[in-house]
Amino acid sequence: MMLEAYAAGKRDEIHTDVLLKARQACYKARDAFYSCLEMQSDKKPTEIGSVGLLYPTECKRSRDEYVMNCRASWVKHFDRQYCKTKRTQRLLDDRETRRG
């Protein structure tokens, strides 16, 4: 009963942040931020993002744009995905040097 009442009130609401143009803007901002992270990988990370992601001050502007253009849940998801990929790559690189 409560669910029906909630759904009836929200039926006409359009979430513009999940439409095509908004998603494309989000992906573009995300890619810009992560490319900045890759380019500035030699710098010491001083800023903290979601899920413990550390990034250098030089990437702060692109991070702000990324957070502004994407839903918070998407930012968290993409940050987790990036950290997981980097951790896996680091483990694989470690194994290769040990086999050496």
N, CA, C and O atoms as a GROMACS GRO file, in nm:
protein
  400
    1MET      N    1   0.082  -0.118   0.000
    1MET     CA    2   0.000   0.000   0.000
    1MET      C    3   0.087   0.126   0.000
    1MET      O    4   0.064   0.217  -0.079
    2MET      N    5   0.187   0.131   0.087
    2MET     CA    6   0.276   0.248   0.094
    2MET      C    7   0.356   0.261  -0.035
    2MET      O    8   0.377   0.372  -0.084
    3LEU      N    9   0.401   0.149  -0.090
    3LEU     CA   10   0.479   0.152  -0.212
    3LEU      C   11   0.397   0.208  -0.328
    3LEU      O   12   0.450   0.285  -0.409
    4GLU      N   13   0.271   0.173  -0.336
    4GLU     CA   14   0.184   0.223  -0.442
    4GLU      C   15   0.166   0.374  -0.430
    4GLU      O   16   0.166   0.446  -0.530
    5ALA      N   17   0.149   0.422  -0.309
    5ALA     CA   18   0.133   0.565  -0.286
    5ALA      C   19   0.260   0.640  -0.324
    5ALA      O   20   0.253   0.747  -0.383
    6TYR      N   21   0.376   0.584  -0.290
    6TYR     CA   22   0.504   0.645  -0.326
    6TYR      C   23   0.522   0.648  -0.476
    6TYR      O   24   0.560   0.751  -0.533
    7ALA      N   25   0.495   0.536  -0.542
    7ALA     CA   26   0.511   0.525  -0.687
    7ALA      C   27   0.416   0.619  -0.760
    7ALA      O   28   0.452   0.676  -0.863
    8ALA      N   29   0.296   0.636  -0.710
    8ALA     CA   30   0.199   0.723  -0.775
    8ALA      C   31   0.246   0.869  -0.771
    8ALA      O   32   0.224   0.943  -0.866
    9GLY      N   33   0.309   0.909  -0.665
    9GLY     CA   34   0.358   1.046  -0.653
    9GLY      C   35   0.482   1.072  -0.734
    9GLY      O   36   0.506   1.187  -0.772
   10LYS      N   37   0.563   0.972  -0.763
   10LYS     CA   38   0.691   0.989  -0.832
   10LYS      C   39   0.686   0.946  -0.978
   10LYS      O   40   0.790   0.945  -1.045
   11ARG      N   41   0.571   0.912  -1.029
   11ARG     CA   42   0.560   0.855  -1.162
   11ARG      C   43   0.609   0.950  -1.271
   11ARG      O   44   0.674   0.905  -1.366
   12ASP      N   45   0.581   1.078  -1.262
   12ASP     CA   46   0.614   1.174  -1.368
   12ASP      C   47   0.751   1.239  -1.350
   12ASP      O   48   0.791   1.322  -1.432
   13GLU      N   49   0.822   1.204  -1.246
   13GLU     CA   50   0.952   1.265  -1.220
   13GLU      C   51   1.058   1.208  -1.314
   13GLU      O   52   1.071   1.086  -1.326
   14ILE      N   53   1.133   1.296  -1.381
   14ILE     CA   54   1.239   1.253  -1.472
   14ILE      C   55   1.373   1.286  -1.408
   14ILE      O   56   1.399   1.401  -1.371
   15HIS      N   57   1.457   1.187  -1.395
   15HIS     CA   58   1.591   1.208  -1.340
   15HIS      C   59   1.684   1.246  -1.456
   15HIS      O   60   1.728   1.160  -1.532
   16THR      N   61   1.712   1.374  -1.467
   16THR     CA   62   1.790   1.422  -1.580
   16THR      C   63   1.936   1.380  -1.574
   16THR      O   64   2.005   1.382  -1.676
   17ASP      N   65   1.984   1.341  -1.456
   17ASP     CA   66   2.125   1.303  -1.445
   17ASP      C   67   2.154   1.165  -1.503
   17ASP      O   68   2.271   1.127  -1.512
   18VAL      N   69   2.054   1.090  -1.543
   18VAL     CA   70   2.079   0.960  -1.605
   18VAL      C   71   2.046   0.960  -1.754
   18VAL      O   72   2.055   0.857  -1.820
   19LEU      N   73   2.009   1.074  -1.808
   19LEU     CA   74   1.984   1.084  -1.951
   19LEU      C   75   2.116   1.083  -2.027
   19LEU      O   76   2.222   1.104  -1.967
   20LEU      N   77   2.110   1.060  -2.157
   20LEU     CA   78   2.229   1.038  -2.239
   20LEU      C   79   2.332   1.150  -2.227
   20LEU      O   80   2.450   1.123  -2.204
   21LYS      N   81   2.290   1.275  -2.242
   21LYS     CA   82   2.386   1.387  -2.239
   21LYS      C   83   2.453   1.399  -2.103
   21LYS      O   84   2.573   1.428  -2.095
   22ALA      N   85   2.378   1.376  -1.996
   22ALA     CA   86   2.435   1.385  -1.862
   22ALA      C   87   2.533   1.270  -1.838
   22ALA      O   88   2.638   1.290  -1.777
   23ARG      N   89   2.500   1.151  -1.886
   23ARG     CA   90   2.592   1.037  -1.872
   23ARG      C   91   2.719   1.062  -1.950
   23ARG      O   92   2.828   1.033  -1.901
   24GLN      N   93   2.707   1.115  -2.070
   24GLN     CA   94   2.826   1.144  -2.150
   24GLN      C   95   2.914   1.248  -2.084
   24GLN      O   96   3.036   1.237  -2.086
   25ALA      N   97   2.853   1.351  -2.024
   25ALA     CA   98   2.931   1.453  -1.952
   25ALA      C   99   3.001   1.390  -1.832
   25ALA      O  100   3.115   1.424  -1.801
   26CYS      N  101   2.932   1.298  -1.764
   26CYS     CA  102   2.990   1.229  -1.650
   26CYS      C  103   3.111   1.146  -1.693
   26CYS      O  104   3.217   1.153  -1.631
   27TYR      N  105   3.094   1.069  -1.800
   27TYR     CA  106   3.203   0.983  -1.848
   27TYR      C  107   3.322   1.066  -1.894
   27TYR      O  108   3.437   1.028  -1.872
   28LYS      N  109   3.296   1.180  -1.957
   28LYS     CA  110   3.404   1.267  -2.003
   28LYS      C  111   3.482   1.324  -1.884
   28LYS      O  112   3.605   1.327  -1.886
   29ALA      N  113   3.410   1.368  -1.782
   29ALA     CA  114   3.475   1.422  -1.662
   29ALA      C  115   3.551   1.313  -1.589
   29ALA      O  116   3.661   1.336  -1.538
   30ARG      N  117   3.494   1.193  -1.583
   30ARG     CA  118   3.560   1.079  -1.518
   30ARG      C  119   3.691   1.046  -1.590
   30ARG      O  120   3.795   1.028  -1.527
   31ASP      N  121   3.684   1.037  -1.722
   31ASP     CA  122   3.803   1.004  -1.800
   31ASP      C  123   3.911   1.111  -1.786
   31ASP      O  124   4.030   1.079  -1.781
   32ALA      N  125   3.870   1.238  -1.781
   32ALA     CA  126   3.967   1.346  -1.763
   32ALA      C  127   4.036   1.335  -1.628
   32ALA      O  128   4.157   1.355  -1.618
   33PHE      N  129   3.960   1.302  -1.523
   33PHE     CA  130   4.019   1.289  -1.390
   33PHE      C  131   4.116   1.172  -1.384
   33PHE      O  132   4.227   1.187  -1.332
   34TYR      N  133   4.077   1.057  -1.436
   34TYR     CA  134   4.165   0.941  -1.429
   34TYR      C  135   4.287   0.956  -1.520
   34TYR      O  136   4.393   0.902  -1.488
   35SER      N  137   4.274   1.028  -1.630
   35SER     CA  138   4.393   1.053  -1.713
   35SER      C  139   4.487   1.149  -1.641
   35SER      O  140   4.609   1.138  -1.654
   36CYS      N  141   4.432   1.244  -1.565
   36CYS     CA  142   4.515   1.332  -1.482
   36CYS      C  143   4.589   1.250  -1.377
   36CYS      O  144   4.707   1.273  -1.352
   37LEU      N  145   4.520   1.153  -1.316
   37LEU     CA  146   4.586   1.067  -1.217
   37LEU      C  147   4.703   0.992  -1.279
   37LEU      O  148   4.809   0.980  -1.218
   38GLU      N  149   4.683   0.942  -1.400
   38GLU     CA  150   4.790   0.867  -1.468
   38GLU      C  151   4.908   0.959  -1.504
   38GLU      O  152   5.023   0.920  -1.489
   39MET      N  153   4.877   1.080  -1.551
   39MET     CA  154   4.984   1.174  -1.588
   39MET      C  155   5.061   1.225  -1.466
   39MET      O  156   5.181   1.249  -1.473
   40GLN      N  157   4.991   1.240  -1.354
   40GLN     CA  158   5.053   1.294  -1.232
   40GLN      C  159   5.092   1.183  -1.134
   40GLN      O  160   5.106   1.209  -1.015
   41SER      N  161   5.109   1.062  -1.183
   41SER     CA  162   5.134   0.949  -1.094
   41SER      C  163   5.266   0.961  -1.018
   41SER      O  164   5.284   0.897  -0.914
   42ASP      N  165   5.360   1.042  -1.068
   42ASP     CA  166   5.486   1.060  -0.999
   42ASP      C  167   5.477   1.159  -0.882
   42ASP      O  168   5.568   1.165  -0.799
   43LYS      N  169   5.369   1.237  -0.876
   43LYS     CA  170   5.350   1.335  -0.769
   43LYS      C  171   5.292   1.267  -0.646
   43LYS      O  172   5.224   1.165  -0.655
   44LYS      N  173   5.321   1.326  -0.531
   44LYS     CA  174   5.269   1.271  -0.406
   44LYS      C  175   5.121   1.305  -0.391
   44LYS      O  176   5.083   1.422  -0.399
   45PRO      N  177   5.036   1.202  -0.368
   45PRO     CA  178   4.893   1.230  -0.350
   45PRO      C  179   4.867   1.295  -0.215
   45PRO      O  180   4.910   1.246  -0.111
   46THR      N  181   4.795   1.407  -0.217
   46THR     CA  182   4.768   1.480  -0.093
   46THR      C  183   4.618   1.497  -0.067
   46THR      O  184   4.579   1.530   0.044
   47GLU      N  185   4.536   1.474  -0.168
   47GLU     CA  186   4.391   1.489  -0.154
   47GLU      C  187   4.326   1.352  -0.138
   47GLU      O  188   4.376   1.252  -0.189
   48ILE      N  189   4.214   1.348  -0.068
   48ILE     CA  190   4.144   1.221  -0.046
   48ILE      C  191   4.007   1.227  -0.112
   48ILE      O  192   3.928   1.318  -0.089
   49GLY      N  193   3.980   1.126  -0.196
   49GLY     CA  194   3.850   1.113  -0.259
   49GLY      C  195   3.766   1.010  -0.186
   49GLY      O  196   3.795   0.974  -0.072
   50SER      N  197   3.664   0.963  -0.252
   50SER     CA  198   3.580   0.860  -0.190
   50SER      C  199   3.653   0.727  -0.188
   50SER      O  200   3.748   0.706  -0.264
   51VAL      N  201   3.610   0.638  -0.104
   51VAL     CA  202   3.664   0.503  -0.084
   51VAL      C  203   3.816   0.501  -0.068
   51VAL      O  204   3.881   0.403  -0.105
   52GLY      N  205   3.872   0.609  -0.013
   52GLY     CA  206   4.015   0.611   0.016
   52GLY      C  207   4.106   0.639  -0.102
   52GLY      O  208   4.227   0.621  -0.092
   53LEU      N  209   4.050   0.683  -0.214
   53LEU     CA  210   4.130   0.716  -0.332
   53LEU      C  211   4.212   0.841  -0.304
   53LEU      O  212   4.156   0.945  -0.267
   54LEU      N  213   4.342   0.833  -0.322
   54LEU     CA  214   4.430   0.947  -0.302
   54LEU      C  215   4.470   1.004  -0.437
   54LEU      O  216   4.496   0.929  -0.532
   55TYR      N  217   4.476   1.136  -0.447
   55TYR     CA  218   4.515   1.199  -0.572
   55TYR      C  219   4.592   1.327  -0.544
   55TYR      O  220   4.574   1.388  -0.439
   56PRO      N  221   4.678   1.369  -0.639
   56PRO     CA  222   4.759   1.489  -0.617
   56PRO      C  223   4.676   1.617  -0.634
   56PRO      O  224   4.569   1.615  -0.695
   57THR      N  225   4.725   1.725  -0.579
   57THR     CA  226   4.657   1.854  -0.584
   57THR      C  227   4.636   1.901  -0.728
   57THR      O  228   4.539   1.970  -0.757
   58GLU      N  229   4.726   1.863  -0.818
   58GLU     CA  230   4.715   1.904  -0.958
   58GLU      C  231   4.586   1.853  -1.023
   58GLU      O  232   4.540   1.909  -1.122
   59CYS      N  233   4.528   1.748  -0.968
   59CYS     CA  234   4.406   1.689  -1.024
   59CYS      C  235   4.280   1.735  -0.953
   59CYS      O  236   4.172   1.684  -0.981
   60LYS      N  237   4.293   1.830  -0.861
   60LYS     CA  238   4.177   1.873  -0.782
   60LYS      C  239   4.068   1.934  -0.868
   60LYS      O  240   3.950   1.906  -0.847
   61ARG      N  241   4.106   2.015  -0.966
   61ARG     CA  242   4.005   2.079  -1.051
   61ARG      C  243   3.927   1.976  -1.133
   61ARG      O  244   3.805   1.985  -1.145
   62SER      N  245   3.998   1.879  -1.189
   62SER     CA  246   3.928   1.776  -1.266
   62SER      C  247   3.845   1.686  -1.174
   62SER      O  248   3.740   1.636  -1.216
   63ARG      N  249   3.890   1.666  -1.052
   63ARG     CA  250   3.812   1.588  -0.956
   63ARG      C  251   3.682   1.660  -0.920
   63ARG      O  252   3.576   1.598  -0.913
   64ASP      N  253   3.690   1.791  -0.899
   64ASP     CA  254   3.571   1.868  -0.867
   64ASP      C  255   3.469   1.863  -0.982
   64ASP      O  256   3.349   1.851  -0.958
   65GLU      N  257   3.518   1.873  -1.103
   65GLU     CA  258   3.430   1.865  -1.220
   65GLU      C  259   3.367   1.726  -1.231
   65GLU      O  260   3.249   1.712  -1.264
   66TYR      N  261   3.446   1.625  -1.203
   66TYR     CA  262   3.398   1.486  -1.205
   66TYR      C  263   3.288   1.466  -1.102
   66TYR      O  264   3.184   1.406  -1.132
   67VAL      N  265   3.309   1.514  -0.981
   67VAL     CA  266   3.209   1.499  -0.873
   67VAL      C  267   3.084   1.581  -0.905
   67VAL      O  268   2.973   1.540  -0.871
   68MET      N  269   3.101   1.696  -0.970
   68MET     CA  270   2.988   1.780  -1.004
   68MET      C  271   2.902   1.718  -1.115
   68MET      O  272   2.779   1.732  -1.113
   69ASN      N  273   2.964   1.649  -1.211
   69ASN     CA  274   2.892   1.596  -1.326
   69ASN      C  275   2.834   1.457  -1.305
   69ASN      O  276   2.750   1.414  -1.384
   70CYS      N  277   2.876   1.386  -1.202
   70CYS     CA  278   2.831   1.248  -1.182
   70CYS      C  279   2.756   1.234  -1.050
   70CYS      O  280   2.780   1.309  -0.955
   71ARG      N  281   2.666   1.138  -1.047
   71ARG     CA  282   2.598   1.105  -0.922
   71ARG      C  283   2.700   1.056  -0.821
   71ARG      O  284   2.802   0.997  -0.858
   72ALA      N  285   2.674   1.079  -0.695
   72ALA     CA  286   2.767   1.037  -0.589
   72ALA      C  287   2.787   0.886  -0.591
   72ALA      O  288   2.898   0.838  -0.569
   73SER      N  289   2.681   0.812  -0.616
   73SER     CA  290   2.693   0.666  -0.620
   73SER      C  291   2.780   0.621  -0.737
   73SER      O  292   2.850   0.520  -0.728
   74TRP      N  293   2.775   0.696  -0.848
   74TRP     CA  294   2.859   0.662  -0.964
   74TRP      C  295   3.006   0.691  -0.934
   74TRP      O  296   3.094   0.613  -0.969
   75VAL      N  297   3.031   0.805  -0.869
   75VAL     CA  298   3.168   0.842  -0.833
   75VAL      C  299   3.228   0.734  -0.744
   75VAL      O  300   3.342   0.691  -0.764
   76LYS      N  301   3.152   0.693  -0.646
   76LYS     CA  302   3.197   0.589  -0.553
   76LYS      C  303   3.226   0.458  -0.630
   76LYS      O  304   3.328   0.394  -0.606
   77HIS      N  305   3.136   0.421  -0.720
   77HIS     CA  306   3.153   0.299  -0.799
   77HIS      C  307   3.278   0.308  -0.887
   77HIS      O  308   3.359   0.215  -0.889
   78PHE      N  309   3.294   0.419  -0.959
   78PHE     CA  310   3.409   0.434  -1.048
   78PHE      C  311   3.540   0.438  -0.970
   78PHE      O  312   3.641   0.384  -1.015
   79ASP      N  313   3.539   0.502  -0.852
   79ASP     CA  314   3.659   0.507  -0.769
   79ASP      C  315   3.696   0.367  -0.719
   79ASP      O  316   3.814   0.330  -0.719
   80ARG      N  317   3.597   0.290  -0.676
   80ARG     CA  318   3.624   0.153  -0.633
   80ARG      C  319   3.681   0.071  -0.748
   80ARG      O  320   3.777  -0.005  -0.731
   81GLN      N  321   3.622   0.087  -0.865
   81GLN     CA  322   3.666   0.013  -0.983
   81GLN      C  323   3.811   0.050  -1.018
   81GLN      O  324   3.892  -0.038  -1.048
   82TYR      N  325   3.844   0.177  -1.013
   82TYR     CA  326   3.979   0.224  -1.043
   82TYR      C  327   4.079   0.168  -0.942
   82TYR      O  328   4.185   0.119  -0.980
   83CYS      N  329   4.044   0.176  -0.813
   83CYS     CA  330   4.134   0.125  -0.708
   83CYS      C  331   4.156  -0.026  -0.723
   83CYS      O  332   4.268  -0.075  -0.706
   84LYS      N  333   4.052  -0.098  -0.755
   84LYS     CA  334   4.062  -0.242  -0.773
   84LYS      C  335   4.153  -0.275  -0.892
   84LYS      O  336   4.236  -0.366  -0.883
   85THR      N  337   4.136  -0.203  -1.000
   85THR     CA  338   4.220  -0.226  -1.119
   85THR      C  339   4.366  -0.196  -1.090
   85THR      O  340   4.454  -0.272  -1.129
   86LYS      N  341   4.392  -0.084  -1.021
   86LYS     CA  342   4.530  -0.047  -0.988
   86LYS      C  343   4.593  -0.148  -0.892
   86LYS      O  344   4.711  -0.182  -0.906
   87ARG      N  345   4.516  -0.195  -0.795
   87ARG     CA  346   4.566  -0.293  -0.700
   87ARG      C  347   4.600  -0.424  -0.772
   87ARG      O  348   4.704  -0.485  -0.747
   88THR      N  349   4.512  -0.467  -0.861
   88THR     CA  350   4.537  -0.590  -0.937
   88THR      C  351   4.661  -0.574  -1.023
   88THR      O  352   4.744  -0.665  -1.030
   89GLN      N  353   4.674  -0.459  -1.090
   89GLN     CA  354   4.791  -0.435  -1.174
   89GLN      C  355   4.919  -0.434  -1.092
   89GLN      O  356   5.022  -0.487  -1.136
   90ARG      N  357   4.913  -0.376  -0.973
   90ARG     CA  358   5.031  -0.372  -0.886
   90ARG      C  359   5.070  -0.513  -0.843
   90ARG      O  360   5.189  -0.546  -0.839
   91LEU      N  361   4.972  -0.596  -0.810
   91LEU     CA  362   5.000  -0.735  -0.772
   91LEU      C  363   5.060  -0.813  -0.889
   91LEU      O  364   5.154  -0.891  -0.871
   92LEU      N  365   5.006  -0.793  -1.008
   92LEU     CA  366   5.060  -0.862  -1.126
   92LEU      C  367   5.202  -0.816  -1.157
   92LEU      O  368   5.287  -0.897  -1.195
   93ASP      N  369   5.227  -0.687  -1.142
   93ASP     CA  370   5.362  -0.635  -1.165
   93ASP      C  371   5.460  -0.690  -1.064
   93ASP      O  372   5.574  -0.721  -1.098
   94ASP      N  373   5.417  -0.705  -0.937
   94ASP     CA  374   5.501  -0.763  -0.833
   94ASP      C  375   5.539  -0.907  -0.867
   94ASP      O  376   5.654  -0.948  -0.850
   95ARG      N  377   5.442  -0.983  -0.914
   95ARG     CA  378   5.468  -1.123  -0.949
   95ARG      C  379   5.567  -1.135  -1.063
   95ARG      O  380   5.653  -1.223  -1.062
   96GLU      N  381   5.555  -1.045  -1.161
   96GLU     CA  382   5.647  -1.048  -1.275
   96GLU      C  383   5.791  -1.020  -1.230
   96GLU      O  384   5.884  -1.083  -1.281
   97THR      N  385   5.811  -0.927  -1.137
   97THR     CA  386   5.945  -0.894  -1.092
   97THR      C  387   6.004  -1.009  -1.007
   97THR      O  388   6.126  -1.030  -1.006
   98ARG      N  389   5.920  -1.080  -0.938
   98ARG     CA  390   5.968  -1.194  -0.857
   98ARG      C  391   6.012  -1.309  -0.944
   98ARG      O  392   6.108  -1.378  -0.912
   99ARG      N  393   5.942  -1.330  -1.056
   99ARG     CA  394   5.978  -1.440  -1.146
   99ARG      C  395   6.111  -1.413  -1.213
   99ARG      O  396   6.190  -1.504  -1.240
  100GLY      N  397   6.135  -1.284  -1.241
  100GLY     CA  398   6.249  -1.227  -1.304
  100GLY      C  399   6.357  -1.306  -1.349
  100GLY      O  400   6.454  -1.254  -1.404
   0.00000   0.00000   0.00000
